[in-house]
Amino acid sequence: MSVSAYVLIQTEVGRAASVARAVAKLDGVIAAEGVTGPYDVIVRTEATSVDELGRMVVGRIQLIEGITRTVTCPVVNL
C-alpha cells in the first residue's frame, strides 16, 4: 500500500524555481510545480509508508537550500 501526499513549500524570495527543480529530482516525487499564493511550490509525492513519507520530507526535501517552511498533506480516500 502506498501513501500519497502533497507537500506545500514556502521558499526564500526568488528561490521557487530552483527549489522546484531540485525537489523534482528526488525519488518519490511525482510532480513539483511553482504556484502563486501563500506557498511557492507544491509537490506531489508517493511513499510506501507514512514513516517513509516523513523521512522523505524531513531527510531530503527540507534540506534543500532555499526552503523556509513545509506543510505535508497526506491524501485520504473518503
Secondary structure, DSSP 8 states (H G I E B T S, - for coil): --EEEEEEEEE-TT-HHHHHHHHHTSTTEEEEEE--SS-SEEEEEEESSHHHHHHHIIIIITTSTTEEEEEEEE----
